Amino acid sequence: MAEGILRAAAGDLFEVYSAGSKPKGVVHPLAIEALQEIGIDASGHKSEHLDQYLHTGIDVVITVCGNADQACPAFPGQVARYHWGFEDPPHAIREGESELDAFRRIRDQIRLVFEAYAHGYRQGAGAVSDL
């Protein structure tokens, strides 16, 4: 979900890739459904291993799940790292909540953070270009 939301919020600012240390190979169907509800089509997304991005010149790494910050290897060069530890929706179901509701709740949390991140990035880029 993070990839789709960040692409929607800031895809015009930078390229967005998504990968994990233990990819399952497919995106959870409820993640696709929850994103579709807010107008994001993630049906073409895939679950990839982060090793394929280690030597691609990435300069910002954002980790979003639990201990992903600790599990993420060091990327070469000067890399800015950010971590927002969102719950893993299939394991975050609260009492009285369906699995889809958990995906929606966490989708909304990710959206709030990533839209704020994109806004701040735009503001910072604008301040630099005004000098």
N, C-alpha and C positions, 0 to 999 in steps of 0.2 A: 504494500500500500504506500510505503514511503516514496518509492520511485515515482509512482503515478502522481502523487500529490505534489512532490517537488517539481516534477516536469510541468505540471499545470501551473504552479506558482512562479517558477523561475526558469522554465525551459528556454526562454528567450535570452537569459543571462549567461547560462553555461550548460554544458552537456551533463546529463544525469545518467549515472549507471547504478545498478543495484546488484549486489553480490553478497554471499554469506560464507561463513566458514564451514557450514554443514548444510549445503543446499539440498532440497528435496527433488529438484528437477522440474517441478511444476508450481505454479502459483495457486494457492488455496482458492477453491471456487467461491467461497464466501467473501474473500478479499476482493475478487473480481466483481461480485455482486454489490458489495458495499461501495466500491468506487463508482460503479455504474450509476448508483443512486445519486451521486453528486456530479454526474456528467463526465467521468473519467473512464476511458476505455482501456483496461489493462489486459484484455483478452490475448494480446500478442506478447505480453511480458513472459519472461522465463526466469527460473531460479538458477543462478550461475554461481560458480565458485570464485571467491575473491582473488585467488592466485592469478587468474588470467589478467587482472588489472594492475598487478604489482609494478610492472615496468612500463606503464603507458603514459607516464608524465602527469598523473593525477596530483593536484596540489591541495585539494580539500577532501577530507574523509569524514563522513558523518555516520556514526553508529547509532542504532536506534533500539536495539533489543537487549534487555537485561545486562548480562556481562559481556556483550559484544565488544565493548571498548577494550576489555582486557584480552579477549580472544583475537582481536584484529592484529595482524602482523604489522611491523613497521614498513611504511612505504618509503622508498628511497627519495632523497631530496628534501626540500623544505615543504612540509605538508602541514596545513592547519587541520586540527582534529577537533571535532565537536561530538558530544555524546548526549543523546536524550534517550533515557531508558524506558521506553514504552513496554507495556506488558505484551506478551505473545497472545493474541486473541483466542486461539483454541484452548489456552490454559488459563484464561482470565475471566471465565464466566462467573458472574456473581449470582447469588441466590435470586431466583425469580427472573433471570435474564436468559434469553436464548443465546445460542452460539452466534447467530447473526447480530443480535443486539450487542454482544461483546465486540464484534468486528466494527460495528457502527461507532461505538463509544471510543474505541482506540483510533479509528479512522479520524474522528473529530478532534481528538487530542493531537494527532500527527498534523492534521490540517492547520490547526491553530498555531502550532510551533513553526511549521514550515512556511506558512504565509507570513508570519512575523519575521522569520529569517530572511525571506525574499524581500520583504519591505525594507528591512534594515540594510540589506546588501544594495538595494537600489538607491537608498538615501546616501549610503557611503560612496557609491560610484558617482552619484550626482555631485556630492561635495568635492570630490577629487577633480572632476571635470570642470568645476566652476573656478578652480584656481588659476 
